[in-house]
Amino acid sequence: MRLMQFSDQSGQRRVAIIPDNGRDFQVLEGAASVYELAKRAVEAGHGLKDEITKYPLGEVVDCDEVAQDGRLLPAIDHPEPSRFWITGTGLTHIGSADARDKMHDLAHGADNAEMTDSMKIFKMGIEGGKPADGEIGVQPEWFYKGVGTCVVPPEADMPMPSFALAGGEEAEIVGVYIIGEDGNPWRLGYVIGNEFSDHITEAQNYLYLAHSKLRACSLGPELLLGDLPDDVRGNIRVVRNEEPIWEGEFISGETNMSHSIRNLEHYHFRYDMFRRPGDLHAYFFGASLLSCANGIAAKPGDRFEIDVPIFGRPLRNTLRQDAPPAFTVRSL
């Protein structure tokens, strides 16, 4: 079962659903946001799927028309964007350390390659990232990305700041959570995401990781409810002038990860500030493949496409170069 948010032709927010055995999205009459559905489900003490059954199904949604009109919304958002935490982790997939090392080799030359701190953290994850039930595993890499204002809708432009040295895709699965009134996190489901980073800046020095997170990111148009399959496959493309200049296989799911999702969740939500009632969280679980690690330098006008069938409609965003920011720091 998947949910989608969009604006109708009058500008009103709507939620649509496609059942597990269905072929078309249908409007959930009376539902304006996935956040409100999740909040009501937590308050009622039952699952999100149970909450959805309270709403009658309406008209069938023409998803292509909605996308062409620019009316697609991210699969999840918060009415107060500052209460929507966007965070992530890396070096969590079997192929992620190889991609990270390739990125550094391209920046510094393969002759300088050695056992980097990134490779050490990756090795720690391989050895202790999937603890037995009831146990806590090794701590993963973690970063803060931003809040809801940095989320770019599907099909919209992905803004690259004027000061960025590069802007490249990071195709990842994203866990989505709401915090209940008792401070406990509830996982709504999963979306596909493009975490988007400046890989040249990061490759200069791993301490630039925070600066390399260019704040902008995108969440896919469809929220997958229920459990995530252990093996998730799809394709990642960079398209220039309507022709793919690079394509790679998207590989994720716990079979292909060095950390369990439960372990990643533990190290995020152990902080009290991340269990504030009513907040939303989008937690990027890490990438296994990067086009930049394969020699691709994206240019303004290039389109990133992340096509993972289990998440329904592909996530597409076009790279846009932004003008220099205009601001002045003043003393009061």
C-alpha positions as CSV (number, residue, x, y, z in Angstrom):
1,M,0.0,0.0,0.0
2,R,1.3,3.4,-0.9
3,L,0.1,7.0,-0.2
4,M,0.6,10.1,-2.3
5,Q,0.1,13.8,-1.6
6,F,-0.8,16.4,-4.2
7,S,-2.6,19.6,-4.9
8,D,-5.8,19.4,-6.9
9,Q,-6.6,21.9,-9.7
10,S,-8.1,24.3,-7.2
11,G,-5.0,24.3,-5.1
12,Q,-6.4,22.2,-2.3
13,R,-4.2,19.5,-0.7
14,R,-5.3,15.9,-1.2
15,V,-4.1,12.4,-0.3
16,A,-4.5,9.4,-2.6
17,I,-3.9,5.7,-2.0
18,I,-3.1,2.7,-4.1
19,P,-3.9,-0.6,-2.3
20,D,-1.5,-3.5,-2.3
21,N,-3.6,-5.2,-5.0
22,G,-4.6,-2.0,-6.8
23,R,-3.5,-0.4,-10.0
24,D,-4.7,3.2,-9.7
25,F,-4.5,5.9,-7.1
26,Q,-7.8,7.0,-5.6
27,V,-8.4,10.1,-3.5
28,L,-9.1,9.6,0.2
29,E,-12.1,11.8,0.8
30,G,-11.6,14.1,3.8
31,A,-7.9,13.6,4.1
32,A,-5.6,16.6,3.5
33,S,-2.2,15.3,4.6
34,V,-0.4,12.1,5.5
35,Y,0.8,13.9,8.7
36,E,-2.8,14.3,10.0
37,L,-3.6,10.7,9.1
38,A,-0.5,9.5,11.1
39,K,-1.3,11.8,14.0
40,R,-4.9,10.5,14.3
41,A,-3.7,6.9,14.0
42,V,-1.3,7.4,16.9
43,E,-3.9,9.2,19.0
44,A,-6.4,6.4,18.3
45,G,-3.9,3.7,19.2
46,H,-4.0,1.8,15.9
47,G,-2.0,1.5,12.7
48,L,-1.9,3.9,9.8
49,K,-3.6,1.3,7.6
50,D,-6.4,1.0,10.1
51,E,-6.9,4.8,10.1
52,I,-7.1,4.9,6.3
53,T,-10.1,2.6,6.3
54,K,-12.1,5.4,7.9
55,Y,-12.0,7.4,4.7
56,P,-14.1,6.7,1.6
57,L,-12.4,6.4,-1.7
58,G,-13.1,9.1,-4.3
59,E,-12.0,9.8,-7.9
60,V,-9.1,8.1,-9.6
61,V,-6.0,10.3,-9.8
62,D,-4.3,10.9,-13.1
63,C,-0.7,10.9,-11.7
64,D,0.9,11.9,-15.0
65,E,-1.3,15.0,-15.3
66,V,-0.6,15.9,-11.7
67,A,3.2,15.6,-12.3
68,Q,3.1,17.5,-15.6
69,D,1.2,20.3,-13.8
70,G,3.8,20.5,-11.0
71,R,1.2,19.5,-8.4
72,L,3.0,16.6,-6.8
73,L,4.0,17.1,-3.2
74,P,6.6,15.2,-1.2
75,A,5.0,12.0,0.2
76,I,5.3,13.5,3.7
77,D,5.6,17.0,5.1
78,H,4.7,18.9,8.3
79,P,2.4,21.9,8.6
80,E,5.2,23.6,10.5
81,P,8.3,22.8,8.4
82,S,10.7,23.7,11.3
83,R,9.3,20.6,13.1
84,F,10.3,18.3,10.3
85,W,13.9,17.0,11.0
86,I,15.9,15.9,7.9
87,T,18.9,13.8,8.9
88,G,20.9,10.9,7.6
89,T,23.6,8.3,7.9
90,G,26.3,6.9,5.6
91,L,28.7,4.0,5.0
92,T,25.7,1.7,5.8
93,H,25.7,-0.3,2.5
94,I,28.0,-3.0,1.3
95,G,29.0,-0.8,-1.7
96,S,29.1,2.5,0.1
97,A,32.7,2.4,1.3
98,D,34.0,1.6,-2.2
99,A,32.0,4.6,-3.6
100,R,33.4,6.8,-0.9
101,D,36.9,5.7,-1.5
102,K,36.6,6.2,-5.2
103,M,35.3,9.7,-4.6
104,H,38.5,10.5,-2.6
105,D,40.7,8.8,-5.1
106,L,39.3,11.0,-7.9
107,A,39.9,14.1,-5.8
108,H,43.4,13.2,-4.6
109,G,44.8,10.6,-6.9
110,A,44.7,6.8,-6.4
111,D,48.3,6.8,-5.2
112,N,47.3,8.5,-2.0
113,A,44.7,5.9,-1.1
114,E,45.0,4.3,2.3
115,M,42.9,3.0,5.2
116,T,40.8,6.1,5.6
117,D,38.6,7.0,8.6
118,S,35.6,6.3,6.4
119,M,36.8,2.8,5.7
120,K,37.4,2.2,9.4
121,I,33.8,3.2,10.2
122,F,32.6,1.0,7.4
123,K,34.6,-2.0,8.8
124,M,33.1,-1.3,12.2
125,G,29.6,-1.5,10.7
126,I,30.3,-4.8,8.9
127,E,31.5,-6.3,12.2
128,G,28.9,-4.9,14.5
129,G,26.1,-3.1,12.7
130,K,23.6,-5.8,12.9
131,P,23.2,-6.8,16.5
132,A,21.1,-9.6,17.8
133,D,17.6,-8.9,19.1
134,G,17.8,-7.0,22.4
135,E,21.4,-5.9,21.8
136,I,22.8,-2.6,20.6
137,G,25.3,-2.6,17.8
138,V,28.1,-0.2,16.8
139,Q,27.4,3.5,16.3
140,P,27.0,4.5,12.6
141,E,28.0,7.7,10.9
142,W,25.3,10.4,11.3
143,F,24.7,13.9,9.9
144,Y,22.1,16.7,10.2
145,K,20.7,17.9,6.9
146,G,18.1,20.5,7.7
147,V,14.4,20.9,8.3
148,G,11.3,20.7,6.1
149,T,12.1,23.9,4.3
150,C,15.0,22.2,2.5
151,V,12.8,19.5,1.0
152,V,12.3,19.9,-2.8
153,P,9.1,18.3,-4.3
154,P,9.3,15.6,-6.9
155,E,9.7,16.9,-10.4
156,A,10.9,20.3,-9.1
157,D,14.4,21.8,-9.6
158,M,17.2,20.8,-7.2
159,P,19.0,24.1,-6.3
160,M,22.8,24.0,-6.2
161,P,24.2,27.0,-4.3
162,S,26.6,29.3,-6.1
163,F,29.4,28.4,-3.7
164,A,29.1,24.6,-4.2
165,L,31.9,22.9,-6.1
166,A,29.5,20.2,-7.3
167,G,26.0,18.8,-6.9
168,G,25.5,15.1,-7.2
169,E,22.7,12.7,-6.5
170,E,22.6,10.3,-3.5
171,A,19.8,7.8,-4.1
172,E,18.6,6.4,-0.7
173,I,15.8,4.9,1.1
174,V,14.3,7.2,3.8
175,G,12.6,6.1,6.9
176,V,9.7,8.4,7.9
177,Y,8.6,8.8,11.6
178,I,6.2,10.7,13.8
179,I,6.7,11.3,17.5
180,G,3.7,10.4,19.7
181,E,2.5,12.4,22.7
182,D,4.3,10.0,25.0
183,G,7.6,10.7,23.2
184,N,7.8,7.4,21.4
185,P,8.7,7.4,17.6
186,W,6.3,5.6,15.2
187,R,7.5,4.6,11.8
188,L,5.0,5.5,9.1
189,G,6.9,3.8,6.3
190,Y,9.5,4.5,3.7
191,V,10.1,6.8,0.7
192,I,12.8,7.0,-1.9
193,G,15.0,10.1,-1.6
194,N,17.7,12.1,-3.3
195,E,20.0,13.3,-0.5
196,F,22.0,15.5,-2.9
197,S,25.6,16.6,-1.9
198,D,28.7,18.4,-2.9
199,H,31.1,15.5,-3.3
200,I,34.1,17.5,-4.3
201,T,33.9,19.5,-1.1
202,E,33.6,16.3,0.9
203,A,36.5,14.7,-0.9
204,Q,38.8,17.5,0.1
205,N,38.6,16.5,3.8
206,Y,36.2,14.3,5.6
207,L,35.7,17.1,8.2
208,Y,33.9,19.0,5.4
209,L,31.1,16.4,5.4
210,A,28.7,18.9,7.1
211,H,29.5,21.6,4.5
212,S,29.0,19.1,1.7
213,K,25.4,18.6,2.7
214,L,23.9,21.3,0.6
215,R,20.7,21.3,2.6
216,A,18.4,20.8,-0.4
217,C,17.2,17.3,-0.9
218,S,14.1,15.6,-2.3
219,L,11.6,13.0,-1.1
220,G,9.7,10.8,-3.5
221,P,6.1,11.1,-4.4
222,E,4.9,7.9,-2.8
223,L,5.1,6.6,0.8
224,L,5.4,2.8,1.1
225,L,3.5,1.5,4.2
226,G,4.4,-1.6,6.1
227,D,7.7,-3.5,6.1
228,L,10.6,-2.8,3.8
229,P,11.8,-5.9,1.8
230,D,15.2,-7.1,2.6
231,D,16.4,-6.7,-1.0
232,V,15.4,-3.5,-2.8
233,R,16.5,-2.9,-6.4
234,G,16.0,-0.2,-9.0
235,N,17.9,2.2,-11.3
236,I,19.6,5.6,-10.9
237,R,20.1,7.8,-14.0
238,V,21.7,11.1,-14.8
239,V,19.9,12.5,-18.0
240,R,21.4,15.3,-20.1
241,N,19.4,16.6,-23.1
242,E,17.0,13.7,-22.7
243,E,19.8,11.1,-23.0
244,P,21.2,9.1,-20.1
245,I,24.9,10.0,-19.6
246,W,25.2,7.5,-16.7
247,E,23.1,4.7,-15.2
248,G,23.6,2.4,-12.3
249,E,21.7,-0.1,-10.2
250,F,20.1,1.0,-7.0
251,I,20.7,-1.6,-4.3
252,S,19.4,-1.4,-0.8
253,G,17.4,-3.2,1.9
254,E,19.0,-4.9,4.9
255,T,20.4,-7.8,2.9
256,N,22.7,-5.2,1.2
257,M,23.4,-3.1,4.3
258,S,26.1,-3.3,6.9
259,H,23.7,-1.9,9.6
260,S,20.2,-3.0,10.5
261,I,17.5,-0.4,10.3
262,R,16.8,-1.0,13.9
263,N,20.4,-0.2,14.8
264,L,20.3,3.1,12.8
265,E,17.0,4.1,14.5
266,H,18.4,3.4,17.9
267,Y,21.3,5.8,17.5
268,H,19.1,8.5,16.1
269,F,16.2,8.5,18.5
270,R,18.3,8.0,21.7
271,Y,18.6,11.8,21.8
272,D,15.7,13.4,23.8
273,M,15.5,16.3,21.4
274,F,14.5,13.9,18.6
275,R,11.6,12.5,20.5
276,R,9.6,15.8,20.8
277,P,5.8,15.0,20.5
278,G,4.3,16.0,17.1
279,D,7.6,16.2,15.2
280,L,8.3,14.4,12.0
281,H,11.6,12.8,11.0
282,A,12.9,11.8,7.6
283,Y,16.0,9.7,8.1
284,F,18.2,9.0,5.0
285,F,19.6,5.4,5.3
286,G,22.7,5.9,3.1
287,A,23.7,5.3,-0.6
288,S,25.4,2.4,-2.1
289,L,26.2,4.0,-5.5
290,L,27.2,7.5,-6.6
291,S,27.5,8.8,-10.2
292,C,30.3,11.1,-9.1
293,A,32.3,8.1,-8.0
294,N,32.1,6.9,-11.6
295,G,33.5,10.1,-13.0
296,I,30.2,11.9,-13.7
297,A,30.1,15.7,-13.1
298,A,26.5,16.8,-13.2
299,K,25.7,20.2,-14.9
300,P,22.8,22.6,-14.5
301,G,19.9,21.2,-16.6
302,D,20.8,17.6,-15.9
303,R,18.0,15.5,-14.5
304,F,18.4,13.0,-11.7
305,E,16.1,10.0,-11.9
306,I,15.7,7.4,-9.1
307,D,13.5,4.6,-10.3
308,V,12.7,1.9,-7.7
309,P,9.6,0.0,-8.6
310,I,8.5,-0.9,-5.1
311,F,8.2,2.9,-4.4
312,G,6.0,3.5,-7.4
313,R,6.6,6.6,-9.5
314,P,10.3,7.6,-10.0
315,L,11.7,10.5,-8.2
316,R,12.9,13.1,-10.7
317,N,14.6,16.5,-10.1
318,T,16.5,18.8,-12.5
319,L,19.8,20.4,-11.3
320,R,19.6,24.3,-11.1
321,Q,22.4,26.7,-10.4
322,D,21.4,29.3,-7.9
323,A,22.6,32.9,-7.8
324,P,25.0,34.0,-5.0
325,P,23.1,34.6,-1.7
326,A,22.6,38.2,-0.7
327,F,22.8,38.8,3.0
328,T,24.7,41.0,5.5
329,V,25.6,40.1,9.1
330,R,24.9,43.1,11.3
331,S,25.7,43.9,14.9
332,L,22.7,44.9,17.1
